Amino acid sequence: MSGESGQPQADPSQAGVDMPHPERNGAAVPRGVVRRVGALGRRSWIQKVFEQVIDSPRRWVTPLEVVPVAVLAVQRYLLEAEPRDVKPKPPLYCFDVTISDGVYQEKCYLDPSLNSLVYKNILKVGIEVRIFRVSCIYNEKRIGQGILCIDNVLCGELLESVSLETPFRNSAHREVPERPLRGEKSHYLPLWNNEDPYGDIWLNNKQPKEHEFNHTKIISLSHLEMTWSNTKNLPPLLVRILYKSKLRYYGKPNKKIIEPYQTFLEVADSSGTVSMIMWNTLCPEWYKSLHVGLVLLLQNYSIRKSYPFRMQPLPVDPHIKLISTMEICLNIRDFPNIIIIPEKQVKPEWRLPKLNHRFVTRSELDKMPNNYICDVIGVLVFVGRVQRSKKKESREDFWSYRWIHIADGTSEQPFIVELFSTSQPEIFEHIYPMTYFTCTQLKVVRNDDQVPKLLYLTTTNESHIFMTCHKGQLRNDDAKVKNFIQWVKEKNDSGEGKNTVIGGYYPYPPVPETFWKYSSSLKVESLLTAISEVKVEIEDLQYREQKRIAIQGIITVIKYVPYHSATQSASASETLRNAKRPSTSEAARKESQSQEKDGKRHHDDGSGRSQCHSACASSNPVPKKRITQTPSGKQIPVPQPETSSQTKESKPSMPSSSDSGRENPSHTFVVRAKKTISDKWESQLWRDKKFSLIDHLRYSRVHPESIPRKFSSEHRHFLGQQFNSQPAKYVPPEGRVPKLDHFKSARSLGHFELTILGLNHEIAIDVAFLPMYSLQDAQTSQVDTLLTCMNYSCVYPQASTSSEKTTGSRVLAGDIIKAVSKMDREHVICILDICNLGSNKTEVYLHKIYKPNKTS
């Protein structure tokens, strides 16, 4: 099962003298070289390279001809410490990269000096690369293992499609289960975390099997607790699984364990509940088959004293004893016998506990205390993109998580859930809005002492997720489940529930209203980051890592960038059907790129004084208005929908696409008669200092994947791929691949670009600010100024008209810009979210502004 019977590989190559590596990467190569494979009569470039290495007296070679090859797989594993290492090294993850030249596939070892290309998702599946230097190394623990090593690579663009039909040049690379090229490890790890089962060593084929109990003498857990220390041959146990933890990978370079995994299962009978630990090779064999609720017959197990610092989850039945003095161990060295008993064979007289969920409704959550453990059921209305956070103990280990919103009909507010990977990638990577979702063992996180109040749920070690109401997992007699099912039926009958959102930047959790509260909630050595250190912080980020930092500075420029999209009036499917027509969304994308280029110039409108730009009032007829209340309680007139002729006459003027990227002193929004609203402000300080800066960091661009999108069920697989993590293996697209820009934005507002000047006036940074509230969300706090319009959850699509959204957005943008202009030359503390999107795309968002003199 573990695949340790390595077979000799073909074509071993010569060894020789090594040489320092040349430059590792550079500009992108042209796309469109590798399209299809297997051209008859064409000789393999991979084969040529091997022949060059064999003929070379050195261990490395620069190919005489460099051609693009396609990347089909990027797989990660832990490489053991070498025998010559005196001190154990920290975890060192290595990567095997499978390439195709159109004739053959070859699995290659990536030189560790190039690991950063994978860490930042530059080297990824589906792209073409050019390899400029290769070497050949041997796995000295396998016979004939000549391995092609990539020493210098240039990453190109994403290919439209790549065939997977090409054969491996080396037949050993087709072994099942797959094995890493180097070391003794029998398996690959998931590409972006260590908690998920990955690869073909993970089985899920264990089936229930009836057992004859006439000659089986069962011992109860309470009796076992009293007698295990004096018993040599432990009797069989009959238990039900109540909880199952996510996997724990504890591999280290100096550990010789082939499959270093561990998982905890809480099992119970009528006399008590106890922890059971499954170790090492048993995890790949059994983990995916052992579900919560199954009944097990256990033989040939061992017992040990329980670990004193582990907290057991609460028993499902408060009357069942919690046994915390011992733990059951299942280890391959004991040759354990695990039998899944069919539910139809389970007898009432065994009195095995039934699953008992602790469901809470959203209306009840407001009363639940901090750290309370509960279960929730509802409909997904928002699914955020997968993000990663660094584990404290390691620079190379990360948690994977995403934010989701769940509605259950008992409140206008959804559950906000921080969903970490639960070792269920088959569900975690296929979570879509508009599906029924259950999550167990969630912990309440709340803080009523801050503004806005903090209230969300986060997963625990024993959390489990389901996409539907699975038979056997949920009790249909539970009143809250019944009420939810009835609400869903009524919702479906009424045609509601289509306003759902997927992906985008999500600034949660919010920070407190004062810097003093913010600083007291952090456990870091250095609270503030010098603006000169921000670039290092950004460059240190890995793929999908998001980090929050605090800097001091002076806001010197703010500009409003309205949202442009061709699909504001057309669905994604309509756009795809009209793909042959000129795409205005493509024009908008190019316009955005043009704005980004223009944004890299110094902000200068040629004016010599600090001002808010203005323009003449519009002479258009005044449209009909109604009063809309903003979240601050401020009432603003909003035009009512007009007839086509009225709309045409009274359409608000906007900056043209040619003007949107220029520093024009007449950038304004003419919202209604006799009122103009500025879209940019620039301070005199900026005009005096911008040409004498040591460095100007530009991270204000908002990429398409950071815009939350209205969910389209028709294109759920494409949208899911965009906001999931990059896969380890290439998956050919089905049909024509749409563009993410073709999907409607879920935000009615545009975004702001701000320039923050360091206190020493030597370094500046451009950042983006995305207001994440809805104009009609009366539950949020004041939004009159930039200081108070942050920290709110993802916007939901509103039923308001397009003109209403546009007008309200501009009024609000003008209020924010006006508020910022009043902070001219003020020292402020800015809370920034820095995000690495991969493929050399990094964003920095302004999350909160504090004034140092108002921090207590």
C-alpha positions in Angstrom: 0.0 0.0 0.0 2.7 2.4 0.8 4.5 1.8 -2.4 8.0 1.0 -1.1 8.9 -1.5 -3.7 10.7 0.9 -6.0 11.7 -0.5 -9.4 14.8 0.5 -11.4 14.4 3.4 -13.7 15.6 3.5 -17.3 18.3 5.8 -18.7 20.6 6.5 -15.8 23.0 9.3 -16.6 26.6 10.2 -15.9 27.8 12.2 -12.9 30.4 15.0 -13.0 31.5 18.4 -11.6 28.8 20.9 -10.5 29.0 24.6 -11.2 27.3 27.7 -9.6 23.8 28.3 -10.8 23.1 31.1 -13.2 20.2 33.5 -12.9 17.0 31.7 -11.9 14.1 33.5 -13.6 13.2 36.4 -15.8 10.6 37.7 -18.2 7.8 35.6 -19.5 8.1 33.7 -22.7 5.6 33.9 -25.6 2.5 31.8 -25.2 1.0 29.3 -27.7 4.0 27.0 -28.2 2.8 23.8 -26.6 -0.7 23.1 -27.7 -1.1 19.5 -28.5 1.1 16.5 -28.1 2.3 13.5 -30.0 3.1 14.9 -33.4 4.1 11.9 -35.4 7.8 11.8 -36.3 8.8 14.5 -33.9 11.7 13.7 -31.6 11.4 14.3 -27.9 13.2 17.4 -26.5 13.3 15.6 -23.1 15.1 12.6 -24.7 17.6 14.9 -26.3 18.4 16.6 -23.0 19.0 13.2 -21.4 21.4 12.3 -24.2 23.2 15.6 -23.7 23.6 14.9 -20.0 24.9 11.4 -20.7 27.5 12.7 -23.1 28.6 15.5 -20.8 31.5 15.0 -18.4 29.8 17.2 -15.9 26.6 16.6 -13.8 24.8 19.5 -15.5 24.2 20.7 -19.0 22.8 23.7 -20.8 20.5 22.3 -23.5 21.7 23.1 -27.0 18.1 23.9 -27.9 15.6 25.4 -25.5 11.9 24.9 -26.3 8.7 25.5 -24.3 7.4 22.6 -22.3 4.1 22.3 -20.5 3.8 21.8 -16.7 1.3 19.0 -15.8 2.0 18.6 -12.1 3.7 20.2 -9.2 3.9 17.9 -6.2 5.3 18.5 -2.7 6.9 16.2 -0.2 9.3 16.2 2.8 12.9 15.2 2.1 14.7 13.4 4.8 17.9 14.8 6.3 21.1 13.5 4.7 23.3 11.2 6.7 26.1 13.8 6.7 23.8 16.4 8.4 25.1 16.8 12.0 22.1 18.8 13.2 18.6 18.2 11.9 17.5 20.8 9.4 14.1 22.5 9.7 11.3 21.0 7.5 12.5 21.0 4.0 9.8 20.5 1.4 10.8 19.5 -2.1 8.9 19.5 -5.3 8.6 17.1 -8.3 7.5 18.8 -11.5 6.0 16.8 -14.3 6.6 18.3 -17.7 5.5 17.4 -21.3 7.3 18.3 -24.5 4.4 17.0 -26.7 6.0 13.6 -27.1 6.9 12.4 -23.6 6.2 13.3 -20.0 8.9 13.4 -17.5 8.8 13.8 -13.7 11.7 16.1 -12.7 13.1 17.2 -9.4 13.0 21.0 -8.8 16.2 22.4 -7.3 15.4 23.8 -3.8 16.7 27.2 -4.8 13.7 27.5 -7.1 11.1 26.6 -4.4 10.1 30.2 -4.1 8.6 30.0 -7.6 6.1 27.4 -6.2 5.7 29.2 -2.9 4.4 32.3 -4.9 2.5 30.2 -7.4 4.6 31.4 -10.3 5.6 27.9 -11.3 2.2 26.1 -11.6 0.3 23.6 -13.6 -1.0 24.6 -17.1 1.8 27.0 -17.9 4.6 26.7 -20.4 8.2 27.0 -19.2 11.6 27.1 -20.7 14.4 25.1 -19.0 17.8 26.6 -19.5 19.9 24.3 -17.2 19.4 20.8 -16.1 21.4 18.3 -14.1 21.1 14.6 -13.3 21.1 13.3 -9.7 20.7 9.8 -8.3 18.6 8.5 -5.5 21.2 6.4 -3.8 18.6 4.3 -2.0 17.0 3.0 -5.2 18.7 1.1 -8.0 19.2 3.0 -11.3 17.3 6.1 -10.2 18.6 8.7 -12.6 16.6 11.9 -12.0 16.4 15.0 -14.2 16.8 18.1 -12.0 15.6 21.5 -13.1 18.2 24.1 -12.2 17.2 27.2 -14.2 13.7 27.8 -15.5 11.8 30.7 -17.1 8.0 30.6 -16.3 5.7 31.6 -19.2 2.0 32.1 -19.6 -1.0 29.9 -19.1 -1.8 27.6 -22.0 -5.3 27.3 -23.4 -5.1 23.5 -23.2 -2.6 20.7 -22.7 -3.1 17.1 -23.6 -2.5 14.4 -20.9 -2.2 11.6 -23.5 1.5 11.7 -23.8 3.3 8.7 -22.2 6.0 8.9 -19.6 9.5 8.5 -21.0 10.4 6.6 -17.9 8.0 3.8 -17.1 8.8 3.9 -13.4 7.0 7.3 -13.2 3.8 5.5 -13.9 3.9 3.5 -10.7 0.8 3.3 -8.6 0.7 4.6 -5.9 2.9 7.6 -7.0 6.1 8.0 -5.2 8.4 11.0 -4.8 11.6 10.9 -6.8 13.9 11.4 -3.8 14.0 10.0 -0.3 12.2 7.1 1.3 8.8 8.8 1.7 6.0 6.8 0.1 3.7 9.6 -0.6 3.2 13.2 -1.6 1.7 15.9 0.6 -1.1 18.3 -0.5 0.4 21.3 -2.2 -0.7 24.1 0.2 -1.3 22.5 3.6 -0.5 19.3 5.6 -4.0 18.5 6.9 -5.7 17.2 3.7 -5.3 13.6 2.5 -3.7 13.7 -0.9 -2.8 11.1 -3.5 -3.6 7.5 -4.2 -2.3 6.1 -1.0 -5.5 7.3 0.7 -8.1 4.5 0.5 -11.9 4.8 1.0 -12.9 1.3 0.2 -13.6 -0.1 3.7 -17.1 -1.5 3.8 -19.4 -2.6 6.8 -19.2 -6.3 7.5 -21.5 -8.4 9.6 -19.9 -10.1 12.5 -20.9 -13.2 14.6 -21.0 -12.0 18.2 -21.9 -15.3 19.8 -18.3 -16.1 20.7 -17.1 -12.5 21.1 -16.9 -11.3 24.7 -17.1 -7.5 24.7 -15.7 -5.3 27.5 -17.2 -1.9 28.4 -15.1 1.2 28.4 -15.7 1.9 32.1 -14.5 -1.6 33.0 -11.5 -1.3 30.7 -10.5 1.9 32.5 -10.3 0.0 35.8 -8.5 -3.1 34.5 -6.3 -2.2 31.5 -3.1 -1.7 33.5 -3.3 -5.3 34.8 -4.6 -7.0 31.6 -2.2 -8.5 29.0 -4.7 -9.5 26.3 -7.3 -6.7 26.0 -10.9 -7.9 25.2 -12.7 -6.5 22.1 -14.5 -3.2 22.2 -17.8 -2.3 20.6 -18.1 1.5 20.2 -19.6 4.3 18.1 -17.6 7.1 16.5 -18.9 10.4 17.9 -16.2 12.8 16.6 -13.3 12.6 14.2 -10.5 15.1 14.2 -8.7 16.4 11.1 -5.4 14.8 10.2 -2.1 15.8 11.9 1.1 15.4 9.9 4.1 15.3 12.1 6.8 14.5 9.6 10.3 15.9 10.3 13.5 15.5 8.1 15.2 13.4 10.8 12.2 11.1 11.4 12.3 7.8 9.6 8.5 7.2 9.8 7.2 6.5 6.3 3.7 7.9 6.8 3.8 10.2 9.9 0.1 10.8 10.4 -2.2 10.9 13.4 -5.9 11.4 14.0 -8.1 11.4 17.1 -11.5 9.7 17.2 -13.9 10.1 20.1 -15.7 6.8 20.6 -18.3 5.7 23.2 -20.4 2.9 24.4 -23.1 3.0 27.1 -20.6 3.3 29.9 -18.4 6.2 28.7 -16.6 8.1 26.0 -12.8 7.9 25.4 -10.2 9.2 22.9 -8.8 6.8 20.3 -5.7 7.6 18.4 -4.9 6.2 14.9 -1.2 6.2 14.0 0.9 6.3 10.8 0.1 3.9 8.0 -3.3 3.1 9.4 -4.4 6.7 8.6 -4.1 6.3 4.8 -5.8 3.0 5.0 -8.7 3.9 7.2 -9.2 7.6 7.7 -11.5 8.3 4.7 -13.6 5.3 5.6 -14.3 6.0 9.3 -17.2 8.4 9.4 -18.9 9.9 12.4 -21.7 7.7 13.5 -20.2 4.3 12.5 -20.1 1.4 14.9 -16.8 -0.3 15.2 -15.6 -3.6 16.7 -12.0 -3.2 17.8 -9.5 -6.0 18.5 -5.7 -6.0 19.0 -5.5 -2.4 20.2 -3.3 -1.0 23.0 -4.0 1.4 25.9 -1.8 4.2 27.2 -2.2 7.0 29.7 -3.9 10.0 28.2 -2.0 13.1 27.2 -2.6 15.6 30.1 -2.9 18.8 28.0 -5.4 17.7 25.4 -9.0 18.9 25.7 -11.6 16.3 24.8 -14.8 17.5 23.1 -17.9 17.3 25.2 -19.8 14.0 25.1 -23.0 14.0 23.0 -24.9 12.8 26.1 -24.2 14.7 29.3 -25.1 11.5 31.2 -22.2 9.5 29.6 -19.0 9.5 31.6 -16.0 11.3 30.0 -13.0 9.0 30.4 -9.8 11.1 30.5 -7.3 8.8 32.2 -6.5 6.6 29.2 -6.4 6.6 25.4 -7.0 3.7 22.9 -4.1 3.4 20.4 -4.4 1.8 17.0 -0.9 1.2 15.6 0.2 -1.1 12.7 2.7 -2.8 15.0 -0.2 -4.3 17.0 -1.9 -5.7 13.9 -5.2 -4.2 14.9 -8.5 -5.7 13.7 -11.1 -3.0 12.8 -14.5 -4.1 11.7 -17.3 -1.7 10.7 -20.6 -3.1 11.9 -23.6 -2.5 9.6 -26.2 -0.3 11.2 -28.9 -2.9 10.6 -27.0 -5.3 12.9 -26.7 -2.8 15.8 -29.0 -4.0 18.6 -31.0 -1.7 21.0 -29.7 -3.7 24.0 -26.2 -2.6 23.2 -27.3 0.9 24.3 -24.8 2.7 22.1 -25.2 6.5 22.2 -26.8 8.2 19.2 -25.5 11.3 17.6 -26.9 14.4 19.2 -26.2 17.7 17.5 -26.2 21.0 19.3 -27.8 23.1 16.6 -28.2 26.8 17.2 -30.1 29.2 15.0 -28.7 32.6 13.9 -31.2 34.4 16.1 -30.0 32.3 19.1 -26.3 33.0 18.3 -26.5 36.6 19.6 -27.0 35.2 23.1 -24.3 32.5 23.0 -21.2 33.1 25.2 -17.6 33.2 23.9 -16.1 29.8 23.2 -19.5 28.0 23.2 -19.4 24.9 21.0 -22.3 24.5 18.6 -23.5 23.1 15.2 -25.2 25.1 12.5 -27.3 24.2 9.4 -28.3 26.6 6.6 -27.9 27.8 3.0 -24.6 29.1 1.8 -25.0 32.7 0.6 -21.4 33.7 0.4 -18.3 31.6 -0.2 -14.9 33.4 0.1 -11.7 32.5 -1.6 -9.3 30.1 0.0 -6.6 31.9 2.0 -3.6 30.7 4.0 -2.1 31.7 7.3 1.4 30.8 8.5 1.7 28.4 11.4 3.6 29.9 14.3 6.1 27.1 14.6 7.2 27.0 11.0 8.0 29.2 8.1 6.9 26.7 5.5 3.7 25.3 7.1 0.3 26.9 6.6 -3.3 26.6 7.5 -5.9 26.8 4.7 -9.1 28.5 5.4 -12.0 30.5 3.8 -14.8 32.7 5.1 -18.4 31.7 4.4 -21.8 33.0 5.2 -24.7 30.7 6.2 -28.4 31.8 6.3 -31.0 29.9 8.1 -34.1 32.1 7.9 -34.2 33.1 11.6 -32.4 36.4 11.2 -31.5 38.9 8.6 -27.9 38.4 9.5 -26.1 35.2 8.4 -23.7 33.1 10.4 -20.1 34.3 9.6 -17.9 31.2 9.7 -14.1 31.0 9.5 -13.8 27.6 7.9 -10.4 26.0 8.2 -9.6 22.8 6.3 -11.2 19.8 8.0 -9.3 17.2 6.1 -12.3 16.9 3.7 -10.8 18.4 0.5 -13.6 16.7 -1.6 -16.0 19.1 0.2 -13.8 22.1 1.1 -12.8 22.6 -2.5 -16.3 22.2 -3.9 -18.3 24.6 -1.7 -20.7 26.7 -3.7 -23.4 29.2 -2.8 -27.0 28.2 -2.9 -26.2 24.8 -1.4 -27.4 23.3 2.0 -24.5 23.2 4.4 -24.0 21.7 7.9 -21.0 22.3 10.0 -20.4 20.7 13.4 -18.3 21.6 16.5 -18.0 25.3 15.8 -16.6 27.6 18.4 -18.2 31.0 19.1 -15.9 34.0 18.9 -17.3 37.2 20.3 -16.3 40.5 21.8 -19.0 42.9 22.8 -16.6 45.5 24.1 -15.4 46.7 20.7 -17.2 48.6 17.9 -18.3 47.0 15.7 -19.1 44.1 18.0 -17.3 40.9 17.0 -19.3 37.8 16.5 -18.4 34.8 14.3 -17.8 31.1 14.4 -14.6 29.2 13.8 -13.9 25.6 13.2 -12.3 23.3 15.8 -10.1 20.2 15.6 -13.2 18.0 15.5 -15.3 20.1 13.1 -17.0 18.3 10.2 -18.8 19.6 7.2 -21.6 18.3 5.0 -23.0 19.7 1.8 -26.5 18.4 2.3 -28.7 16.8 5.1 -27.0 13.4 4.9 -29.1 10.5 6.0 -27.6 9.1 9.2 -25.7 12.3 9.9 -28.6 14.5 10.9 -31.7 13.6 12.9 -34.8 14.6 11.0 -36.7 14.7 14.3 -34.6 17.7 15.4 -37.0 20.6 15.6 -34.4 23.1 14.2 -33.7 20.8 11.3 -37.4 20.6 10.5 -37.8 24.3 10.7 -34.9 24.8 8.4 -36.2 22.4 5.8 -39.6 24.1 5.9 -37.9 27.5 5.5 -36.0 26.2 2.5 -39.2 24.9 0.9 -40.9 28.2 1.3 -37.8 30.1 0.0 -37.7 27.9 -3.1 -41.4 28.3 -3.7 -41.1 32.1 -3.6 -38.2 32.1 -5.9 -35.9 33.9 -3.4 -32.3 33.1 -2.6 -30.5 33.9 -5.9 -28.6 36.9 -4.6 -25.5 35.0 -3.5 -21.8 35.9 -3.7 -18.5 34.0 -4.3 -14.9 35.0 -3.9 -13.1 38.4 -3.6 -11.2 40.2 -0.9 -12.8 39.8 2.5 -11.6 42.1 5.3 -12.6 40.0 8.3 -12.5 40.0 11.3 -12.9 43.8 11.9 -10.4 45.6 14.2 -11.6 47.5 17.3 -12.5 51.2 17.2 -9.4 52.3 19.0 -5.7 51.6 18.5 -5.3 50.8 22.2 -7.9 48.0 21.9 -6.2 46.8 18.7 -2.8 46.7 20.3 -4.0 44.9 23.4 -5.6 42.1 21.3 -2.3 41.3 19.5 0.4 39.0 20.7 3.4 40.1 18.6 6.8 41.5 19.5 6.5 44.5 17.3 3.2 46.2 17.0 4.1 48.8 14.3 5.9 48.1 11.1 8.2 50.8 9.7 7.2 51.9 6.3 10.7 51.0 5.1 10.0 47.4 6.2 6.7 47.0 4.3 8.4 45.9 1.1 10.1 43.1 2.9 6.9 42.0 4.5 5.2 42.0 1.2 7.9 40.0 -0.6 8.0 37.5 2.2 4.3 36.5 1.6 3.5 33.2 0.0 0.7 32.2 -2.3 -2.8 33.2 -0.9 -1.2 34.3 2.3 -2.9 37.3 3.9 -1.4 39.3 6.7 -2.4 42.4 8.7 0.2 45.0 9.7 0.1 48.5 11.1 2.1 51.5 9.8 2.3 55.2 10.6 2.1 57.8 7.9 0.3 60.7 6.3 -2.5 60.3 3.7 -1.6 62.6 0.9 -3.7 61.4 -2.1 -7.1 59.8 -2.5 -8.8 59.0 -5.7 -12.2 57.2 -6.4 -12.2 54.6 -9.1 -15.7 53.6 -10.2 -16.4 50.1 -11.1 -16.6 49.4 -14.8 -17.9 46.1 -16.2 -19.5 45.0 -19.5 -21.6 42.6 -17.6 -23.5 45.0 -15.4 -26.3 44.5 -17.8 -25.5 41.1 -19.2 -25.0 37.8 -17.5 -21.9 35.6 -17.8 -23.8 33.2 -20.0 -25.0 36.0 -22.3 -21.4 37.2 -22.6 -20.2 33.8 -23.5 -22.9 33.3 -26.1 -21.9 36.6 -27.7 -18.2 35.8 -27.4 -17.5 36.5 -31.1 -18.7 40.1 -30.7 -16.3 42.8 -29.4 -16.1 42.5 -25.7 -16.6 45.8 -23.8 -15.5 44.0 -20.6 -12.2 43.3 -22.3 -12.0 47.0 -23.1 -12.7 47.7 -19.4 -9.9 45.4 -18.4 -7.5 47.1 -20.8 -8.7 50.4 -19.4 -7.9 49.2 -15.9 -4.5 48.1 -17.0 -4.0 51.6 -18.5 -5.1 53.1 -15.3 -2.6 51.0 -13.5 0.2 52.1 -15.7 -0.9 55.7 -15.3 -1.1 55.1 -11.6 2.6 54.3 -11.5 3.3 57.9 -12.5 3.6 60.5 -9.8 0.2 62.0 -8.9 0.3 65.5 -10.3 -2.5 67.6 -11.8 -0.3 70.6 -12.4 -2.0 72.6 -9.7 0.1 74.3 -7.0 -2.4 74.2 -4.2 -4.1 71.6 -2.1 -7.7 71.2 -3.3 -10.7 69.1 -4.1 -11.2 69.0 -7.8 -14.5 70.5 -9.0 -16.5 71.1 -12.2 -19.4 73.1 -13.3 -22.9 72.1 -12.2 -24.9 70.0 -14.6 -27.7 71.8 -16.5 -29.6 68.5 -17.1 -33.2 68.3 -15.9 -33.6 67.2 -12.3 -34.8 63.6 -12.1 -37.4 62.4 -9.7 -36.0 61.6 -6.3 -36.8 59.5 -3.3 -35.1 59.6 0.1 -32.8 56.7 0.9 -31.2 56.4 4.3 -27.5 55.5 4.5 -26.1 53.3 7.3 -25.2 56.4 9.1 -28.7 57.5 9.3 -28.0 60.3 6.8 -30.8 60.8 4.2 -29.7 61.3 0.6 -31.9 61.9 -2.4 -31.7 59.0 -4.9 -33.1 59.3 -8.4 -36.1 57.0 -9.2 -35.9 54.8 -12.3 -36.8 56.9 -15.3 -38.2 56.1 -18.7 -35.6 55.5 -21.4 -36.0 59.0 -22.7 -35.8 60.6 -19.2 -32.7 58.5 -18.4 -31.1 59.6 -21.5 -31.6 63.2 -20.8 -30.6 63.1 -17.1 -27.8 60.6 -17.2 -25.1 61.7 -14.6 -21.9 62.6 -16.2 -18.9 60.4 -15.6 -15.2 60.6 -16.3 -14.5 59.1 -19.8 -12.3 56.1 -20.1 -9.6 58.3 -21.5 -9.8 60.6 -18.5 -10.1 58.0 -15.8 -6.4 57.2 -15.7 -5.1 60.8 -16.0 -4.4 63.4 -13.4 -7.1 65.8 -14.5 -8.1 68.7 -12.3 -11.7 68.3 -13.4 -12.4 64.8 -12.1 -15.9 65.1 -10.7 -19.2 63.3 -10.3 -22.2 65.5 -11.4 -24.8 63.7 -9.4 -27.8 66.0 -9.7 -28.5 69.6 -10.6 -26.4 72.2 -8.9 -24.3 69.7 -7.0 -20.9 68.3 -7.8 -18.8 65.7 -6.0 -15.0 65.4 -6.3 -13.4 62.1 -7.2 -9.8 63.0 -6.2 -7.9 65.0 -3.6 -4.2 65.7 -3.4 -2.3 67.5 -0.7 0.3 70.2 -1.1 2.7 68.1 1.0 2.6 65.4 -1.7 3.3 67.9 -4.4 6.3 69.1 -2.4 7.7 65.7 -1.6 6.8 63.2 -4.4 9.8 63.9 -6.6 12.4 63.5 -3.8 11.2 60.1 -2.5 13.7 57.2 -1.9 11.1 54.6 -2.8 7.4 54.6 -3.9 5.7 51.3 -3.4 2.7 50.8 -5.7 0.1 48.3 -4.6 -3.2 50.0 -5.3 -4.3 47.8 -8.2 -7.4 45.7 -7.5 -7.2 42.5 -9.5 -10.3 40.7 -10.9 -10.1 37.9 -8.4 -10.4 40.3 -5.5 -13.8 41.5 -6.7 -16.6 39.4 -5.1 -18.9 38.1 -7.9 -22.5 37.3 -8.1 -22.7 33.5 -8.1 -23.8 31.8 -11.4 -24.9 28.2 -10.9 -24.3 27.5 -14.6 -20.6 28.3 -14.2 -20.1 27.1 -10.6 -17.1 24.9 -11.5 -15.3 27.7 -13.2 -15.9 30.1 -10.3 -14.9 27.5 -7.8 -11.6 27.0 -9.6 -10.9 30.7 -9.6 -11.4 31.0 -5.8 -9.9 27.7 -4.7 -6.2 27.1 -4.3 -4.1 26.2 -7.4 -4.4 22.4 -8.0 -1.3 20.2 -7.9 -2.3 18.4 -11.1 -3.5 19.9 -14.4 -7.2 19.4 -15.1 -8.2 20.1 -18.8 -10.9 22.7 -19.1 -14.4 21.6 -20.2 -15.4 23.6 -23.2 -14.5 27.2 -23.7 -13.1 28.9 -20.6 -14.9 32.1 -19.6 -13.2 35.3 -18.3 -13.6 36.2 -14.7 -14.3 39.8 -15.8 -17.5 38.5 -17.5 -19.2 37.8 -14.2 -21.1 40.6 -12.5 -19.5 42.2 -9.5 -21.4 41.9 -6.2 -20.3 45.4 -5.2 -22.2 48.5 -6.2 -19.2 50.7 -5.2 -15.9 51.2 -6.9 -12.7 51.5 -4.9 -10.3 54.1 -3.7 -6.6 54.5 -4.3 -4.7 56.2 -1.5 -1.1 57.3 -1.1 0.4 57.1 2.4 3.6 59.1 2.9 6.0 57.9 5.6 6.5 60.1 8.6 10.1 60.9 7.4 8.8 61.9 4.0 11.2 59.4 2.3 9.0 56.5 1.3 5.4 56.3 0.1 3.0 53.4 -0.6 -0.1 53.3 -2.8 -2.9 51.1 -1.3 -6.5 50.3 -2.2 -9.5 50.7 -0.1 -12.7 48.7 -0.9 -15.8 49.7 1.1 -17.3 46.4 1.8 -20.8 47.4 3.0 -24.1 47.9 1.1 -25.6 51.4 0.7 -28.9 50.1 2.1 -27.4 48.0 4.9 -28.9 49.8 7.9 -27.2 47.5 10.4 -23.7 48.8 9.9 -22.3 51.9 11.7 -21.7 55.3 10.3 -20.1 55.6 6.8 -19.8 59.4 6.6 -16.0 59.3 6.8 -13.2 57.0 5.9 -12.5 56.5 9.6 -15.8 54.8 10.2 -16.8 53.2 7.0 -14.6 50.1 7.3 -14.7 46.7 9.0 -17.9 45.3 7.7 -18.7 42.0 6.0 -19.1 41.2 2.4 -21.7 43.2 0.5 -24.8 41.4 -0.7 -26.4 42.1 -4.1 -29.2 44.6 -3.6 -32.5 44.9 -5.3 -32.0 48.6 -6.0 -31.8 50.0 -9.4 -28.6 50.6 -11.3 -29.1 54.4 -11.3 -29.8 54.3 -7.5 -26.6 52.4 -6.8 -24.5 54.7 -9.1 -25.8 57.9 -7.5 -25.5 56.7 -4.0 -22.0 55.4 -4.6 -20.9 58.8 -5.9 -22.4 60.7 -3.0 -20.7 58.4 -0.6 -17.4 58.6 -2.5 -17.5 62.4 -2.3 -18.1 62.2 1.5 -15.2 60.0 2.0 -12.8 62.1 -0.1 -14.0 65.2 1.7 -13.3 63.6 5.1 -9.8 62.6 4.0 -9.0 66.1 2.8 -9.7 67.3 6.4 -6.8 65.0 7.6 -4.2 67.0 5.6 -0.8 66.6 7.3 -2.2 64.6 10.2 -0.2 61.6 11.5 -2.3 58.5 11.4 -1.9 54.8 12.0 -3.1 52.7 9.1 -4.1 49.0 9.4 -3.2 47.3 6.2 -4.1 43.9 4.8 -1.4 42.6 2.5 -2.3 39.7 0.1 -0.3 37.5 -2.3 -2.5 36.3 -5.1 0.2 34.3 -6.8 1.7 34.9 -10.3 3.5 38.0 -9.2 0.2 39.7 -8.1 0.2 41.4 -4.7 -2.4 43.7 -3.2 -2.4 46.0 -0.2 -5.7 47.2 1.3 -6.4 49.9 3.8 -8.5 48.3 6.5 -8.7 50.9 9.2 -7.3 54.4 10.2 -6.5 55.4 13.7 -5.5 58.9 14.9 -2.7 58.6 17.5 -4.3 61.3 19.7 -7.5 59.3 19.8 -6.3 55.8 20.5 -7.4 55.4 24.1 
